[in-house]
């Protein structure tokens, strides 16, 4: 894994944590969560990101 890939993975994970918290607090819906997650996957192209869902 390159440094760039590591940074992308880290950014994806940190943002995923935030949106999971928002979902748990009912600030967003499941549909919104899915849409945001797809955007994050497209933006960060995480290698292991799919495993955390």
N, C-alpha and C positions, 0 to 999 in steps of 0.2 A: 504494500500500500504506500503510495506516495504521500508526501506532506499535504499536497493539495487535496487528495482524496480523503485523508484524515480530517482536514479542516472542514470539508464538505459534510462528512459524516457527523462531525461534532455539531456543526450548525444545524443540520437537519434534526438531530436528536434533541438539541436544546429547544428548538421551535416546536417539535412534536410534544415535548413535555408541557409546554405552555398550552397548546391547543387541547391536550388531554385534560389539563386542569380546568380549562374553560368548559369543556364538555361535562366534566364531573360536577362543576358548579352550575350547570344548566344555562350558561351564558351563550352557548351555541348548540345547535341541534346535531344529530348524527349525520344528517345530510350535509350540513355546513362543515362538519369535521372532515368528512370524506372529500369534499371539494378542496378544502385547505390542504389536506394531506397530499392530494394529487398535484397540487400546485408546488408544494414543497419538494415532492419527489422529482418533478420536472426541473425545478430550479437547482437542487443540490445533487441530483443523481447519486443517492447514497448506495453504497455497495451492500451494506447490511440492513438498510432501512426497512425493507420488507419484512425482516424477521421480527421487528419490534411492534408490528401492528397487532 
